Amino acid sequence: MKRLLMTLVLVTATAFAYAQNAKMPDNITLKSLDGQSVQSSVIQNDGKPIIISFWATWCKPCNKELNAIREVYEEWQEETGVKLVAISIDDARSASRVKPHVDGNDWPYEVYLDQNQDFKRAMNVVNVPHTFILNGEGEIVWQHTSYVDGSEEELIEEVRKLVNGQ
């Protein structure tokens, strides 16, 4: 039993380490809020950090996180140059609610739709909210799932570490 548990821990740690150094896939088709097809390669920030947040209109913790970040986003951008890209996993039945939802919350983020959840699968997202930080080369350097009040502070601290080369 101990051997099985140790093997499981080692495999999980190896998979997590790999995921931390993985590049974001750039050939997945997404939809813009105006319905245009775009490739995930449009997610760029001129060599500066990117936060990718997978969310859904029906996900209360997702909305709490994105609303909390909205309050400090302009300061984060000025300080670190970070850009947040919100990827909605709403399917075809609820995708029409995404743009009004984004507009109603006054979110200043780039928002794309992943209706078929291809990008979600490519990024190994199981549950939302799932948030990633990418470095300037598009490599995943940090990620977390779920949201509790104040989690955005941990998020910006990780961005600051990245920007400061720590």
C-alpha positions in Angstrom: 0.0 0.0 0.0 2.8 2.4 0.9 4.6 1.6 -2.4 1.3 2.4 -4.3 0.8 5.6 -2.4 4.4 6.7 -3.0 4.1 5.9 -6.7 0.9 7.9 -6.9 2.6 10.9 -5.2 5.6 10.7 -7.5 3.4 10.5 -10.7 1.2 13.4 -9.5 4.2 15.6 -8.6 5.8 14.8 -12.0 2.6 15.7 -13.9 2.2 18.9 -11.9 5.8 19.9 -12.6 5.3 19.2 -16.3 2.1 21.2 -16.3 3.9 24.1 -14.7 6.4 24.3 -17.6 4.0 23.5 -20.4 3.3 26.1 -23.1 -0.2 27.3 -23.7 -1.6 25.6 -26.9 -1.9 28.1 -29.7 -3.9 26.3 -32.3 -7.3 26.0 -30.5 -10.3 27.7 -32.1 -12.2 30.1 -29.8 -14.9 32.6 -30.5 -14.8 36.3 -29.7 -17.7 38.0 -28.1 -18.8 39.2 -31.5 -18.9 35.6 -32.8 -15.7 35.6 -34.8 -13.5 32.5 -34.8 -10.0 33.2 -33.5 -7.1 30.9 -32.6 -5.8 30.7 -29.1 -2.5 32.2 -30.4 -4.3 35.6 -30.2 -3.7 35.4 -26.4 -0.5 37.4 -26.2 0.8 40.3 -24.1 4.1 41.5 -25.8 6.3 39.4 -23.5 4.5 40.4 -20.3 2.5 38.1 -17.9 -0.9 36.8 -18.8 -3.6 35.6 -16.5 -6.0 33.2 -18.1 -9.2 32.6 -16.1 -11.6 29.8 -17.1 -15.1 30.7 -15.9 -18.8 30.3 -16.7 -21.8 32.5 -16.3 -23.4 30.0 -13.9 -20.3 29.7 -11.7 -20.7 31.9 -8.6 -17.0 31.6 -7.4 -15.9 32.5 -11.0 -17.9 35.6 -11.0 -16.8 36.6 -7.5 -13.1 36.2 -8.6 -13.5 38.2 -11.8 -15.4 40.9 -10.0 -12.8 41.1 -7.3 -10.0 41.4 -9.8 -12.0 44.1 -11.7 -11.7 46.4 -8.7 -7.8 46.3 -8.8 -7.1 45.3 -12.4 -6.1 48.8 -13.6 -3.6 49.0 -10.8 -2.3 45.6 -11.6 -1.8 46.5 -15.2 0.0 49.7 -14.3 2.3 48.0 -11.8 3.1 44.7 -13.7 1.8 45.0 -17.3 -0.3 41.9 -16.7 -3.3 41.2 -19.0 -6.2 39.0 -18.0 -8.0 36.9 -20.5 -11.3 35.3 -19.4 -12.3 32.1 -21.2 -16.0 31.2 -20.9 -16.8 27.5 -21.0 -20.5 28.2 -21.4 -21.9 25.8 -24.1 -24.0 26.6 -27.1 -27.2 26.7 -24.9 -25.9 29.5 -22.6 -23.2 31.2 -24.8 -25.7 33.9 -25.7 -25.7 35.1 -22.1 -21.9 35.6 -22.0 -21.6 39.1 -23.7 -24.5 40.6 -21.6 -23.0 39.1 -18.5 -19.6 40.6 -19.3 -21.1 44.0 -20.2 -23.3 43.9 -17.1 -20.3 43.3 -14.8 -18.2 45.9 -16.7 -15.3 43.5 -17.1 -12.3 45.2 -18.9 -10.8 41.8 -19.9 -10.4 40.1 -23.2 -13.1 37.5 -23.2 -13.4 34.4 -25.5 -15.9 31.6 -25.7 -14.7 28.0 -25.6 -18.1 26.4 -26.4 -16.8 23.0 -27.4 -14.4 23.1 -24.4 -11.4 22.2 -26.6 -9.2 24.8 -25.0 -10.4 23.7 -21.5 -9.3 20.2 -22.3 -6.0 21.3 -23.8 -5.2 23.2 -20.6 -6.3 20.3 -18.4 -9.0 22.2 -16.7 -11.5 20.1 -14.8 -13.4 22.5 -12.7 -14.0 26.3 -12.9 -12.8 28.7 -11.8 -9.3 27.6 -12.9 -6.8 30.4 -13.2 -3.3 30.3 -14.8 -0.4 32.7 -15.0 1.7 32.5 -18.1 5.1 34.1 -18.4 6.1 36.3 -21.4 7.0 33.1 -23.4 3.5 31.6 -23.0 4.6 29.0 -20.4 2.4 28.1 -17.5 4.2 29.1 -14.4 1.4 29.0 -11.8 -2.2 27.8 -11.5 -4.9 27.3 -9.0 -8.5 26.2 -8.9 -11.5 27.5 -6.8 -11.9 31.0 -5.3 -12.2 32.3 -1.8 -12.3 36.0 -0.9 -8.8 37.3 -1.0 -7.4 34.7 -3.5 -6.8 37.6 -5.9 -4.0 38.8 -3.5 -2.1 35.5 -4.0 -2.6 35.8 -7.7 -1.1 39.3 -7.9 1.8 38.2 -5.6 2.6 35.5 -8.1 2.5 37.9 -11.0 4.8 40.3 -9.0 7.3 37.5 -8.4 7.3 36.7 -12.1 7.8 40.3 -13.1 10.6 40.7 -10.5 12.4 37.5 -11.6 11.9 35.6 -8.4 
